[in-house]
Amino acid sequence: MTSIISSLNVNQIRYLSTEAVAAWTTDDVASLSTTQIKALSSAQIAALDVEDVKVLNSQQLSAISQVAIVGLTLDQLNILDQYAIKSLNSSQVSALTTTQLQALTTDQAEALTSSQVRALSATQIAALSAEDIATFSTADMAAITNRAVPGLSTEVIAGLTPDQIAALSTSAVASLTTDQIAVLSPDQAEALTPAQVRVLSSMQLAALGTDDIATFSTADIAAITVKAMPGLSTEAIAEFTPDRIAALNASAIAGLTIDQIESLSTAQIAALTTAQIAALKTTHIAALSTSQVEALSPAQVRSLSAAQFVALSAEDIATFSTADIAEITAKAMPRLGTETIGALTRDQVAALTTAQMNALGVAQFQALSAAQIEALSTAQIAALNTGVIANLIADQIEAFSTQQVEALSSAQVKLLNSVQLAALSAEDIATFSTADIAAITSKAMAGLSTDAIAALTTAQIAALTTSAIAGLTADQVEALSTGQVEALSPTQVKSLSSTQIAALSIEDLATFSTADIAAITNRAMPGLNTDVIAALTTAQIGALSTSAITGLTSDQIEALSGNQVSLLSAAQIKALSAAQVAALGNDVTALSTNQTAMLSAASVKGLTTDQIAALSIDQFSALTTVQIGALSSGQIAALSTDNIASLSVAQLAAMSTSGIVGLSSSQIAALSTDQVSRLSTKQMGRLSAAQVATLGTDDIAALSTAQIASLSAAGIAGLSSQQLATLSTSQAEALTSAQIVNLGSTQIAQLGTDDLAKFTTKDIAAISSSAISGLSAETIASLTTAQIAALNMQSIAALSTVQIAALSIAQVEALTTAQVSALSSKQIAALSADDIATFSTKDIAAISPNAVAGLSTETMASLTTAQIAALSTAGIGALSTGQVAALSTAQVEALTSAQVGALSSTQVAALGADDIATFSTRDIAALSSNAVPGLSTQTIASLTTAQIAALSTAGIGALSTGQVAALTGDQVDVLTNTQIAALTSKQVAALSVADIASLSAAQIAALSTGGITGLTTDQIAALDTTQVEALTDIQVGALSSKQIAVLSTDDIATFSTKDIAAISSNAIPGLSAETVASMTTAQIAALSTAGIGGLNTGQVAVLTSDQVDALISTQVGALTSKQVAALSVASIASLSATQTSRAQHRGV
């Protein structure tokens, strides 16, 4: 019978029992697909017999899942041959239990592939015997992972061949424990490759014996890392030969411990390479003994860094040979301590190279003793850097030999300061070349003694730079011989200061060539004393530069004789400053006209008033327009009238505006009419009132229109009446608005009608309010309508009533609304009715409230209805009762609602009933509450129902009780609900009983609570049941007991339960016993607890049993003992248990 096993799906396979699996034949097992095999569990695998497992091919075996592989029994494993073992994949191998692995034969262990070995864990490796591991090929050994290495026992490790050891991966070697490392034999240690040695840790390295380390090749030694180095024992290191020491990696050297360093022999120290030396830490260097340091070769010394040198002590450096000293790098030199430097022997100092000398720091060089300095060669001196040279102390300078000083370069000399130079003797300075001399700075010059200065050759003097010359002190300059002074070049002379120049004697200055004289700067010039100045020859005066001239002090200028002043060139004259010109004093008169003309504009400003006054006419005439323009007002004021009269047209035109201001009245008077007519508009603009007032009428008449127009506001103010009277029409026309605004009333009065006729509207607008009074009535009348319209508001307001009265109708009509708004009541009163008739509605609206009073009753009566309607509300409010009374009915009708709203009560009272009758409902509505009291009772009674209905609520509220009483029934009937609601209690009380009776239900409901309280008992009694029914609960709540008492039982019967509930406790007593007895049970139940409490015993006594039954528990609870006592026996008997309980709760 054919087996169905091969046809089973995965799920069917998975759910087969172990018994079912055990029943399979070998054919069944052989027919299983890899998918079916993969579905088998570990239990199912274990259920297979040995023969079943034996028939499994390699594909089937490799299909067993990682989970199921553990199901293989030891018997099953035992029958697997080497090929079967090899067919297992790495995941299956990694899942094998230690028991399964222990059961493997040596042949089976040998059959494991490298990839299978790689899958083994440490625990699995540990399950293999030493014999098993011995079968591992080098490839297998290489496959052992670092995680599995701990599984190798020390016994296994000890049994590994050197080849197997060499085959271990670096990660595996790195994972070896110290116990594993410790069992390695020297042969095994020797088998370690450099790559394996490189991964050894310090602890692993420490686990190797001295014999093991001794087997290391130089390549192995070189592979030891910096981290591993501390693991080398001092005994192991002591066994290192020089070549093995040299083989250590330079980076590994940094890992040496202090103990290891100290254990190195001098031979080993000497064997260290320069790279190894360079890798040593400063702590290593500091740990070296003096004998170890002494063992260093020059090449090793060269490799020491600056930081390493810091770690060496002075005693260490003392062991250096001169060859060692010479090998210290320039970079390392600055790190040698001052103590170390100071301890160097003369031979060591002499051995220092120029590069080393150049690298020395300031503090290091200063640590050298005089004896050490004496050992320095000239080449070493020349190599000193700028910092050292600049900081040489005086004692060291003095220790320099003449040869050493001579060795200083120009660059070094340039760095010497005054204190250092002072330490050099005259003999030392004498060795300086001209280049050295030229290198001395200005600040250092002060250090040269006067003896050293005096000893300088003329060549050395000539070599001094201008800055060095400038640095000479007065004592040093004074120490110069005449020959030395003569050796100074013009360039050097140029650098001399005033103090230095002052130190030169007359004999010294006598050696100066004209070129030297010309080189003296303006800053140095003040150094020449006045005696020297006075002694200057013509040639020397001529040789002075313009710059030098500018440097002359006032005292020096004063020292010049008139003859010397006259010898000054045009360029020298031009260079004089204002202060210098002022210092010339009377010598100004010695100036020729050519010299006078050469004075600069700036220097001309320096002429004093005395000098100005002393100028001759020829000199003054020689002044250029630029010079004239530079004269100040004070200088102008100092000119004589003759000089003023001599001014040419060009000179006068050149006079500055500030200069013009300086002209005095006498000087102005000295000007001819022609000169006046030549004044520019700018100059005219600067004339003051006093200056203008000085001008004659002929001068005024000669002025052009442009000159007139250019007069300033201040100048215009200076025009007298006579001057203004001489103005021609064209001159008057030339006056600007800016000028006109400054004319006074007296000045304006001088202008005729012809003059005013030429005024533009802008000019007219400029007439000030203070000047307008100067215009006569005739002049006012002559103004055009355009001119009238141009008058400013302030001027309009300043017009007198006479001037106003002089206006023609056309002129009045020309007034703008803005001008009309400026008119006062007196001015308005001065206008006739015909004048006012020309006012537009805008003009009328512009009349101010204060001016309205000026409208006469006649004028008021003449106003058109349009004009009336145009009056502003403020204007309406300002009308007097007389003015209001003068209004016709048509005029009153023309009033707008806004105007009506502005009327006061007195104004309203001034209106007749006929006037009021013209008011529209809108007008009536506009009446303010303040105005309503002005309506008489007759007027009130005459109002139409429409007018009454139009009254505002505020107006209604303002009605007096008399006015309310005057209302007719028809008027009351048309009152709106809003108006009714506005009635106060007093106003309601003022209504007649008939008025109240005529109110609609809606009107009744509209009464306010205040209005309700005003109802009299008669008014209440007049209400019909419809009106009573219209009362709201809020109104009912406002009724008093007296008002309630007037209501009949029929009235009360109309009250809703809400109304009943609203009756206050104070009003309850007003209900008669009859009324109480007539109330429905619903009304009784609606009474509030306060209302119940307000019932008197008489009212309680009339309650029927049904009414008592209707009482709710809260009402019963509100009954007092007296009220309960007033209840009838029948009423008490009818009380429910709940009612009785409530009464008992109250203590009744």
C-alpha positions, 0 to 999 in steps of 0.5 A: 500500500502506497504511503501518504506521508509525502502528501501531508501538508506542513500543518498536518506534519506539525500536529502528528504525534510522536507515536505516529512519527515513530511508526514511519518507515525508513521509506516514509522518512526518505520521502519527506520533503525539506519543507516537511522536515522543517516543520518537525518539532524537536520531540518529533525528531527525537521520535525517529529511530536511528535508521530513519535518521541514517537515511536522511540526505544532506538536504533533509538534515540541513532542513531540520529547524534550529529549534528541532535540532536539539531533538537529535538523540545521542544515538542519532548523532552517533550514526551521522558520518562526517558528510552528514556533520558537514551538511549541518548549517551554522544556525543548527550548529549554534543550537546544539546543546553541550550534551550533543557536542560532548557526544561528538566523536573526534572524527565528527569534531574534525568534520566541523567546517570553519563556518560551523566553528564560527557559530559555536559559543563559548559554552559549546567550545567548552563542551569539546574535548582537548582531543576535539580541538586538536583536530581543528585546522588553522582555518577552524582556529581562525574561525573561533570568535572572540565571544567563544574564546573564553570557552577554551580551557587552559588545558586546551590552550596549553595543547594548541600548536604554535600554528593554531596559536598563530591562526587565532584572529586578533579579536580572539587573541584580544579576548584571551583571559590572563589565565589563558595567556599565562599558560602559553609556552615560550613556543606558543608566545613566539608564534604570536604574530605582530598583528596579534601582539598589537591587540594584547592589553597591558594585563595580557602582556603582564601575564606573559613571562619574561621567557615569553617576551624574550621570544618576541621579534623586533616586529612583535616589539614594535607592535606593542601598543601604548595601552599595553606598554604598562604591562611590560614588567621592569624585569622584561624591559631590563632584558631588552637589548638596545635594538629591541628598545629601539624597536618599540613604537614611538607612540607606545613609548608614551605608555611607559610607566614612571617605574619603567622609565626609571628602570631604563639603563643609560645604554637603553636611554642612548638607544632610544630613537629621536622619534621615541625621545620626542614621544616621551611625556614631560612626566617621563622626562622629569623622572629621568635621573641626571645620569640618564639625561647625561646619556642623551646624545646631541641628536636626541637633545635636538628631538626634545620639545619645548615642553620636555625641556621645561621638565628638565632641571638645571642640574639636568641641563648642567650635564649637557655637553657643548655639543648637546647645548648647540643642539637645543632647538630654537623652539625649545630655547624659550622654555629653559628656565631662568635658573637653568640659563643662569647656571650655564657655564661660560663654555655652554653660553659660548656654545649657543648658536645664533638661532638659539640666541635669537630665540632667548626671551627677555627674562632669560637674557636678563638672567645672564650674569656679567661673566656670561655676557662677557663670553658672548661673541659679537655674532651672538650679540648681533643675533639677539632679538628685538624683545631682548634688546628692547629690555636690556638692563643698564648693568648688562649694557655696561657689561658690553665690551666696545666690540660687542656694542660695535656688533649691534646692528642698526635694527638693534640700535633702533630698539634702544631706549633713552635709559639704555643709550645713557648706559653707553659711554662716549667711546661706545657711541663713537663706534656707531656707524652713520646707519646706527646713528640714523637708527636712534629714535626720537624717544631714545635721543634724550639718553645721550649725555651732553658729552656724547652729543658734543663728541659726535662727528659732523657726519654723525650729526648729519646722519641723525634722522629728523625724528631724532633731531626732534627728540633732542632736549634743550640741553643737548641742543645747547651742547652742540658746537657751532660746527655741529649746528652748521652741519645740520641740513635744512631737512633737520632744521625743519624738524626743530621745535620752538624750544630747540630753536630757542636753545640755539645761540645767536652765533649758532643761528648766524651759521644758518643759510637762507635754505636753513632759515626757509626750513624753520617751520611755523611751529618752531618760529616762536622759539626765535626771541624778539632780539633775533627777530629784530636783527633779521636781515633783509635776506633773512626776512625774505627767506622766511617761508609763508608757513614760518610767517604763520608761526610768528607770535604777536610779540614777534610781529610787534618786534618787526620794525616798520621797515621790516614790515614794508619788506614783506613779500606779497605771499608773506603778507597774504600768510598773515593771520587775523591775530598777526595783523592786529599785532602790527598796530600802527605799522599797518600805515607802513603797508603799501597799497599793493601790500594792503590789497594782498591781505587775506579776507581772514586777516582783514578781520583782525584789523582793530578799529584803531587800525581801521580808523588809521587807514588812509583813503588810498589804502582803503580804496585799495581794498578789494571787494573780497576784503570789504566783504570780510569787514565786520559791523564793528570795523565798518562802524570804525570807518570815517565818513570820508572813507564811507563817502569814498566807497566805490560802487563795487566796494559798496556792493561787496559790503556784507549784510553783517557789515551793513548792520554796523553803519552808524546814523552819521555814516548812513547820512554820509552816503549819497543818494546815488550810493543809497540807490546802489545798495543791493536788496540783501543789504536793504533787507539788513537795514534796521529801523534806526538806519531806515529812519536816517535816510532822507526823503530824497533817498527814499524817493530814489529807492527802486521798487525791488529795494522797497520790497526787500526792506525787512519787517524791522526796517519797515517799522523805521519808516516815518510818516514823512518817508511814507508820504513820499512813496510813489504809487509804484513804491507803495505797490511794491510793498509786500504782504510781509512788510504790510503786516508790520505797518502801524495804524499811523503808517497806514494812515499815510497811504492814500486811496490811490496807494491802497488801490494798488494793494493786492488782496494778499496785501490787504489780508496782511493789514494787522488788527492794530493797523486797520484803525488807521484806515479812514472811513473814506479809505474804507469806502474806497476798497473794492469788494475783493479787497473787503473780502481779503481782510483777515478776521482779526482786522474785521473784528477790529473795525470800528462801528464808524468804519462798519457804517461806512461800508457800502451794501456791495462791500457788506455783501462781499463779506465772507462767512468767516468775516461775518463770524468775526463781527461783534454785536456792536458791529452787527448793530452798525449794519442797516437792515438793507445791509443784513438783507445782502447776507446769504444764508451761510453768512446768517449762519456764521453770525456768532451767538454773541453777535446775534444781540446786535440784530435789532427787532426791526432787522429781525422782522426784515429777515427772510424765512430762508435767513431765519432758517439759516440762523445757527442753533447757538444763535437762536438760543442767544435771541432775546425775548424781544427779538423772538417776539418780533418774529412773524408767524411766517418766520416762526414757521420757518424755524427748523426742528433743530432751531426749535430744539434750541429755544428756551422756556422764556423764548417759547413763552414769548411766542403766541399761540398762533406761532406755536400752531405753526409748529410741525409735529417734528418741531413739537418733538424737538422742544426740549424739556427745558423749553416745555414749561414755557408753553402756557396752559392756553397754548397747551389746550390749543395744541392739536392732538397730533402735536400732543402725540408728538411731544417727546417723553422728556417733554411730557415729563417736563409738563407742570401739573397745571399744564397736565390739568389743561389737557383736554380729553381728546388730547389725553386720549391720543397720548402714546403708551410711551408718553403715558409711561413718562407721567409722574405720580403728580402728573397722573394725579393732575388728570381729571377723573374723566381723563382717567376714565377715558384711558384705554386699557393699553394706556392703563397698562402703560402707566409706570409704577410711579404713575400708579401711585399717583392715582387718587381714590376718585380716579381709581373708583372711576376705572371700569372693570376692563381698565382694572383688568388691564392693570399688570401684576407690577402695577397691582404690586404698586397699589396702596391699601387705600387704592385697593379699598376703592376697587369693587368685588367685580374689579378684584374678580378681574385680577389674575392669580399673578395679580393677586400674588402681586398685592403687597402685604401693606395693601392687603388690609384694603380688601373688604371682608365682602371682597375677600369672601368673593375671591375664588379659591384660585385667587386665595391660593395665589396670595403670597405668604406676606399677603396671607400674613397681612390679612386681619382677623376680620378678613380671616374670619370671612374665609369660607371652608372652600377658601381655607381648603385651598390654602397651600401648606406655605400659606397655612404656615404663614398664619399667625395664632391670632389668624388661626383663632379667627377661623371658624370651627368648620374651617378648622375641621376642614384642614387637611393633615398636611395643613394641620402639620404645617400649622403645628410646625409654626407653633400654632 
